[in-house]
């Protein structure tokens, strides 16, 4: 017993000593590290037309979704003998499973340092398009670069010079609105295009190629890599952390539950207060996970991975002008998970990663480009652990499909309001017009779903985010009448939350403004009303008693139409040439209604008369219409439309004109 006690004490002393060493190393690192190590700046860039001799076709693999990249990757795998014949056979049969297996082998060699597949080993390639900039020296070693310009989207390629290693390949980095805020979000920036941020990891020059000239274009460059003492401090912290983790594993009783929160690198570690959100977060729901990848022209080490996250955050905030980094989480190839948008570890914070679906999903970005090279097993397992914890936390299962409501957008595959059914763990390309997350990673999503497993949410979870719903009212609404919307606020297990404040907001330009307010009943239901005067896009958000926010909900469009009434004579049979008198009223009084008379000719109608009706100050109008001289069947209605109001008309009225000498009177009814 005494020996056992001595061993226990020794183990505890070893753990305490290791923890103390780690604490000392961490404090030393913080003291030595250069806290001003990150900065960004911009350079103007212009493209000029190339001569015919200088133009070249795009090389295979320059475009992320180009299958030629697969062939290019296969040529660099050093396949010999029978394997080479199998690859040739697979190409003819379009069998990509063998290709992915070979790429996994190549990725393993790259990670083990046997092959640097991101390094520039080839001669500088010519620009892939008709317009190109001159090589632009950056003045210092930069780590991330992107392009911003005004006007229409363009096809844009970018490459970087890595000092003595020469130029990288060309990477296509078109304006990627699909990876950004929802169209109705306050952080959405209009009339400005921005490329994807590209990790270059120490470039001293950049070159841009485009299909057409760019207007008012600028390069946005970020420098974040630690230099000198800061790099040493970062390495000390990492090594000390690895030692503590190893010691912890020696004395742990086993792995944690699959649904426990995995270890997540908080913002305080990778941001160091150098990428602060512009505004407080907004809240939505988490019904599924969307997988992304980033763009890299140079490899990153374990020590550099946090710098990649910080560089992306700087670019999203300072160049794109978003509220914060777009992704909710990021995962490096070593299996480390990083907190993305602030406050979103255990909350349903709305990101800016999948246009039209941000308020319903969580966005997980894999650091690196996975067009031809697959993600590592360590990263897939870390992502699976994250999803296994995150989705049930918000009341969503980890398996099956989910139906999301599209919020629209220029790069969305589906119009606003469309129900979209996808896998609960989906690739970005399943929702928006993009090649993200790359062909190789997209092929690994089935494996990722297997690693996640089938886990149903626990209704008793304390951390589950409440859900707020906004029911679509009967639309269109009538001008001047009371418009009412309803909804419900409930916990993850469906229990209503009472006495919470709900505000209904409408979009005005790029901002959301309060329209109506309500308080939830004991069952969580709520009702808000206002006077309908114009068509609006509305959403709802709630505030709990503890100050926590819920929402906003997915925006819905409400149409408001003019209130139009018309009185017609009882008789619907007229003699030719008879004078037909009708009167009515419209609101608002500023709208001028129109009388439309159509002639029915078989299965089609022909427009015969269109009259703009004059209204009084009270919106009343009267008109005398002479019936056509040609007998037959006619259709009559009054319509109205105006800015901010939906088009409306009265019910169709069928008139029958007959020949006869009525002397200007109506024909007998019946």
SULFENVEN-V581859 format. One record per residue. N is the residue number from 1. RES is the residue in three letters. BURIAL is b if it has 16 or more other C-alpha atoms within 10 Angstrom, else e. Layout:
BEGIN
n->[N | N]
res->[RES | RES]
burial->[BURIAL | BURIAL]
END
This chain:
BEGIN
n->[1 | 2 | 3 | 4 | 5 | 6 | 7 | 8 | 9 | 10 | 11 | 12 | 13 | 14 | 15 | 16 | 17 | 18 | 19 | 20 | 21 | 22 | 23 | 24 | 25 | 26 | 27 | 28 | 29 | 30 | 31 | 32 | 33 | 34 | 35 | 36 | 37 | 38 | 39 | 40 | 41 | 42 | 43 | 44 | 45 | 46 | 47 | 48 | 49 | 50 | 51 | 52 | 53 | 54 | 55 | 56 | 57 | 58 | 59 | 60 | 61 | 62 | 63 | 64 | 65 | 66 | 67 | 68 | 69 | 70 | 71 | 72 | 73 | 74 | 75 | 76 | 77 | 78 | 79 | 80 | 81 | 82 | 83 | 84 | 85 | 86 | 87 | 88 | 89 | 90 | 91 | 92 | 93 | 94 | 95 | 96 | 97 | 98 | 99 | 100 | 101 | 102 | 103 | 104 | 105 | 106 | 107 | 108 | 109 | 110 | 111 | 112 | 113 | 114 | 115 | 116 | 117 | 118 | 119 | 120 | 121 | 122 | 123 | 124 | 125 | 126 | 127 | 128 | 129 | 130 | 131 | 132 | 133 | 134 | 135 | 136 | 137 | 138 | 139 | 140 | 141 | 142 | 143 | 144 | 145 | 146 | 147 | 148 | 149 | 150 | 151 | 152 | 153 | 154 | 155 | 156 | 157 | 158 | 159 | 160 | 161 | 162 | 163 | 164 | 165 | 166 | 167 | 168 | 169 | 170 | 171 | 172 | 173 | 174 | 175 | 176 | 177 | 178 | 179 | 180 | 181 | 182 | 183 | 184 | 185 | 186 | 187 | 188 | 189 | 190 | 191 | 192 | 193 | 194 | 195 | 196 | 197 | 198 | 199 | 200 | 201 | 202 | 203 | 204 | 205 | 206 | 207 | 208 | 209 | 210 | 211 | 212 | 213 | 214 | 215 | 216 | 217 | 218 | 219 | 220 | 221 | 222 | 223 | 224 | 225 | 226 | 227 | 228 | 229 | 230 | 231 | 232 | 233 | 234 | 235 | 236 | 237 | 238 | 239 | 240 | 241 | 242 | 243 | 244 | 245 | 246 | 247 | 248 | 249 | 250 | 251 | 252 | 253 | 254 | 255 | 256 | 257 | 258 | 259 | 260 | 261 | 262 | 263 | 264 | 265 | 266 | 267 | 268 | 269 | 270 | 271 | 272 | 273 | 274 | 275 | 276 | 277 | 278 | 279 | 280 | 281 | 282 | 283 | 284 | 285 | 286 | 287 | 288 | 289 | 290 | 291 | 292 | 293 | 294 | 295 | 296 | 297 | 298 | 299 | 300 | 301 | 302 | 303 | 304 | 305 | 306 | 307 | 308 | 309 | 310 | 311 | 312 | 313 | 314 | 315 | 316 | 317 | 318 | 319 | 320 | 321 | 322 | 323 | 324 | 325 | 326 | 327 | 328 | 329 | 330 | 331 | 332 | 333 | 334 | 335 | 336 | 337 | 338 | 339 | 340 | 341 | 342 | 343 | 344 | 345 | 346 | 347 | 348 | 349 | 350 | 351 | 352 | 353 | 354 | 355 | 356 | 357 | 358 | 359 | 360 | 361 | 362 | 363 | 364 | 365 | 366 | 367 | 368 | 369 | 370 | 371 | 372 | 373 | 374 | 375 | 376 | 377 | 378 | 379 | 380 | 381 | 382 | 383 | 384 | 385 | 386 | 387 | 388 | 389 | 390 | 391 | 392 | 393 | 394 | 395 | 396 | 397 | 398 | 399 | 400 | 401 | 402 | 403 | 404 | 405 | 406 | 407 | 408 | 409 | 410 | 411 | 412 | 413 | 414 | 415 | 416 | 417 | 418 | 419 | 420 | 421 | 422 | 423 | 424 | 425 | 426 | 427 | 428 | 429 | 430 | 431 | 432 | 433 | 434 | 435 | 436 | 437 | 438 | 439 | 440 | 441 | 442 | 443 | 444 | 445 | 446 | 447 | 448 | 449 | 450 | 451 | 452 | 453 | 454 | 455 | 456 | 457 | 458 | 459 | 460 | 461 | 462 | 463 | 464 | 465 | 466 | 467 | 468 | 469 | 470 | 471 | 472 | 473 | 474 | 475 | 476 | 477 | 478 | 479 | 480 | 481 | 482 | 483 | 484 | 485 | 486 | 487 | 488 | 489 | 490 | 491 | 492 | 493 | 494 | 495 | 496 | 497 | 498 | 499 | 500 | 501 | 502 | 503 | 504 | 505 | 506 | 507 | 508 | 509 | 510 | 511 | 512 | 513 | 514 | 515 | 516 | 517 | 518 | 519 | 520 | 521 | 522 | 523 | 524 | 525 | 526 | 527 | 528 | 529 | 530 | 531 | 532 | 533 | 534 | 535 | 536 | 537 | 538 | 539 | 540 | 541 | 542 | 543 | 544 | 545 | 546 | 547 | 548 | 549 | 550 | 551 | 552 | 553 | 554 | 555 | 556 | 557 | 558 | 559 | 560 | 561 | 562 | 563 | 564 | 565 | 566 | 567 | 568 | 569 | 570 | 571 | 572 | 573 | 574 | 575 | 576 | 577 | 578 | 579 | 580 | 581 | 582 | 583 | 584 | 585 | 586 | 587 | 588 | 589 | 590 | 591 | 592 | 593 | 594 | 595 | 596 | 597 | 598 | 599 | 600 | 601 | 602 | 603 | 604 | 605 | 606 | 607 | 608 | 609 | 610 | 611 | 612 | 613 | 614 | 615 | 616 | 617 | 618 | 619 | 620 | 621 | 622 | 623 | 624 | 625 | 626 | 627 | 628 | 629 | 630 | 631 | 632 | 633 | 634 | 635 | 636 | 637 | 638 | 639 | 640 | 641 | 642 | 643 | 644 | 645 | 646 | 647 | 648 | 649 | 650 | 651 | 652 | 653 | 654 | 655 | 656 | 657 | 658 | 659 | 660 | 661 | 662 | 663 | 664 | 665 | 666 | 667 | 668 | 669 | 670]
res->[UNK | UNK | UNK | UNK | UNK | UNK | UNK | UNK | UNK | UNK | UNK | UNK | UNK | UNK | UNK | UNK | UNK | UNK | UNK | UNK | UNK | UNK | UNK | UNK | UNK | UNK | UNK | UNK | UNK | UNK | UNK | UNK | UNK | UNK | UNK | UNK | UNK | UNK | UNK | UNK | UNK | UNK | UNK | UNK | UNK | UNK | UNK | UNK | UNK | UNK | UNK | UNK | UNK | UNK | UNK | UNK | UNK | UNK | UNK | UNK | UNK | UNK | UNK | UNK | UNK | UNK | UNK | UNK | UNK | UNK | UNK | UNK | UNK | UNK | UNK | UNK | UNK | UNK | UNK | UNK | UNK | UNK | UNK | UNK | UNK | UNK | UNK | UNK | UNK | UNK | UNK | UNK | UNK | UNK | UNK | UNK | UNK | UNK | UNK | UNK | UNK | UNK | UNK | UNK | UNK | UNK | UNK | UNK | UNK | UNK | UNK | UNK | UNK | UNK | UNK | UNK | UNK | UNK | UNK | UNK | UNK | UNK | UNK | UNK | UNK | UNK | UNK | UNK | UNK | UNK | UNK | UNK | UNK | UNK | UNK | UNK | UNK | UNK | UNK | UNK | UNK | UNK | UNK | UNK | UNK | UNK | UNK | UNK | UNK | UNK | UNK | UNK | UNK | UNK | UNK | UNK | UNK | UNK | UNK | UNK | UNK | UNK | UNK | UNK | UNK | UNK | UNK | UNK | UNK | UNK | UNK | UNK | UNK | UNK | UNK | UNK | UNK | UNK | UNK | UNK | UNK | UNK | UNK | UNK | UNK | UNK | UNK | UNK | UNK | UNK | UNK | UNK | UNK | UNK | UNK | UNK | UNK | UNK | UNK | UNK | UNK | UNK | UNK | UNK | UNK | UNK | UNK | UNK | UNK | UNK | UNK | UNK | UNK | UNK | UNK | UNK | UNK | UNK | UNK | UNK | UNK | UNK | UNK | UNK | UNK | UNK | UNK | UNK | UNK | UNK | UNK | UNK | UNK | UNK | UNK | UNK | UNK | UNK | UNK | UNK | UNK | UNK | UNK | UNK | UNK | UNK | UNK | UNK | UNK | UNK | UNK | UNK | UNK | UNK | UNK | UNK | UNK | UNK | UNK | UNK | UNK | UNK | UNK | UNK | UNK | UNK | UNK | UNK | UNK | UNK | UNK | UNK | UNK | UNK | UNK | UNK | UNK | UNK | UNK | UNK | UNK | UNK | UNK | UNK | UNK | UNK | UNK | UNK | UNK | UNK | UNK | UNK | UNK | UNK | UNK | UNK | UNK | UNK | UNK | UNK | UNK | UNK | UNK | UNK | UNK | UNK | UNK | UNK | UNK | UNK | UNK | UNK | UNK | UNK | UNK | UNK | UNK | UNK | UNK | UNK | UNK | UNK | UNK | UNK | UNK | UNK | UNK | UNK | UNK | UNK | UNK | UNK | UNK | UNK | UNK | UNK | UNK | UNK | UNK | UNK | UNK | UNK | UNK | UNK | UNK | UNK | UNK | UNK | UNK | UNK | UNK | UNK | UNK | UNK | UNK | UNK | UNK | UNK | UNK | UNK | UNK | UNK | UNK | UNK | UNK | UNK | UNK | UNK | UNK | UNK | UNK | UNK | UNK | UNK | UNK | UNK | UNK | UNK | UNK | UNK | UNK | UNK | UNK | UNK | UNK | UNK | UNK | UNK | UNK | UNK | UNK | UNK | UNK | UNK | UNK | UNK | UNK | UNK | UNK | UNK | UNK | UNK | UNK | UNK | UNK | UNK | UNK | UNK | UNK | UNK | UNK | UNK | UNK | UNK | UNK | UNK | UNK | UNK | UNK | UNK | UNK | UNK | UNK | UNK | UNK | UNK | UNK | UNK | UNK | UNK | UNK | UNK | UNK | UNK | UNK | UNK | UNK | UNK | UNK | UNK | UNK | UNK | UNK | UNK | UNK | UNK | UNK | UNK | UNK | UNK | UNK | UNK | UNK | UNK | UNK | UNK | UNK | UNK | UNK | UNK | UNK | UNK | UNK | UNK | UNK | UNK | UNK | UNK | UNK | UNK | UNK | UNK | UNK | UNK | UNK | UNK | UNK | UNK | UNK | UNK | UNK | UNK | UNK | UNK | UNK | UNK | UNK | UNK | UNK | UNK | UNK | UNK | UNK | UNK | UNK | UNK | UNK | UNK | UNK | UNK | UNK | UNK | UNK | UNK | UNK | UNK | UNK | UNK | UNK | UNK | UNK | UNK | UNK | UNK | UNK | UNK | UNK | UNK | UNK | UNK | UNK | UNK | UNK | UNK | UNK | UNK | UNK | UNK | UNK | UNK | UNK | UNK | UNK | UNK | UNK | UNK | UNK | UNK | UNK | UNK | UNK | UNK | UNK | UNK | UNK | UNK | UNK | UNK | UNK | UNK | UNK | UNK | UNK | UNK | UNK | UNK | UNK | UNK | UNK | UNK | UNK | UNK | UNK | UNK | UNK | UNK | UNK | UNK | UNK | UNK | UNK | UNK | UNK | UNK | UNK | UNK | UNK | UNK | UNK | UNK | UNK | UNK | UNK | UNK | UNK | UNK | UNK | UNK | UNK | UNK | UNK | UNK | UNK | UNK | UNK | UNK | UNK | UNK | UNK | UNK | UNK | UNK | UNK | UNK | UNK | UNK | UNK | UNK | UNK | UNK | UNK | UNK | UNK | UNK | UNK | UNK | UNK | UNK | UNK | UNK | UNK | UNK | UNK | UNK | UNK | UNK | UNK | UNK | UNK | UNK | UNK | UNK | UNK | UNK | UNK | UNK | UNK | UNK | UNK | UNK | UNK | UNK | UNK | UNK | UNK | UNK | UNK | UNK | UNK | UNK | UNK | UNK | UNK | UNK | UNK | UNK | UNK | UNK | UNK | UNK | UNK | UNK | UNK | UNK | UNK | UNK | UNK | UNK | UNK | UNK]
burial->[e | e | e | e | e | e | e | e | e | e | e | e | e | e | b | e | e | b | b | e | b | b | e | e | b | b | e | e | b | e | e | b | b | b | e | e | e | b | e | b | e | b | e | e | b | b | b | e | b | e | e | e | e | e | b | e | e | e | b | e | b | b | b | b | b | b | e | b | b | b | b | e | b | b | e | e | b | e | e | e | e | e | e | e | e | e | b | e | e | e | e | e | e | e | e | e | e | e | b | b | e | b | b | b | e | b | b | b | e | b | b | e | e | e | e | b | b | b | b | b | e | e | e | e | e | b | b | b | b | b | b | b | b | e | e | b | e | b | e | e | b | b | b | b | b | b | b | b | b | e | e | e | b | b | e | b | b | b | b | b | b | b | e | e | e | b | b | b | b | b | b | b | b | b | b | b | b | b | b | b | b | b | b | b | b | b | b | b | b | e | e | e | b | b | b | b | b | b | b | b | b | b | b | b | b | b | b | b | b | b | b | b | b | b | e | e | b | b | b | b | b | b | b | b | b | b | e | e | e | b | b | e | b | b | b | b | b | b | e | b | b | e | b | b | e | e | b | e | e | e | e | e | e | e | e | e | e | e | b | e | b | b | e | b | b | b | b | e | e | b | b | e | e | b | b | b | b | e | e | e | b | b | b | b | b | b | b | b | b | b | b | b | b | b | b | b | b | b | b | b | e | e | b | b | b | b | b | b | b | b | b | b | b | b | b | b | b | b | b | b | e | b | b | b | b | b | b | b | b | b | b | b | b | b | b | b | b | b | b | b | b | b | b | b | b | e | b | b | b | b | b | b | b | b | b | b | b | b | b | b | b | b | b | b | b | b | b | b | b | b | b | b | b | b | b | b | b | e | b | b | b | b | b | b | b | b | b | b | b | b | b | b | b | b | b | b | b | b | b | e | e | b | e | b | b | b | b | b | b | e | b | b | b | b | b | b | b | e | e | b | e | b | b | b | b | b | b | b | b | b | b | b | b | b | b | b | b | b | b | b | b | b | b | e | b | e | e | b | b | e | b | b | b | e | b | e | b | b | b | e | e | e | e | b | b | b | b | b | b | b | e | e | e | e | e | b | b | b | b | b | e | e | b | b | b | b | b | b | b | b | b | b | b | e | e | b | b | b | b | b | b | b | b | b | b | b | b | e | e | e | e | b | e | e | b | b | b | b | b | b | b | e | e | b | b | b | b | b | e | e | e | b | b | b | b | b | e | b | b | b | b | b | b | b | e | e | e | e | b | b | b | b | b | b | b | b | b | b | b | b | b | b | b | b | e | b | e | e | e | e | e | b | b | b | b | b | b | b | b | b | e | e | e | b | b | b | b | b | b | e | b | b | b | b | b | b | b | b | b | e | e | e | e | e | e | e | e | e | e | e | e | e | e | e | b | e | e | e | b | b | b | e | e | e | e | e | b | b | e | e | b | e | b | b | b | b | b | b | b | b | b | b | e | e | b | b | e | b | b | e | e | e | e | b | b | b | b | b | e | e | e | e | e | e | e | b | b | e | e | e]
END
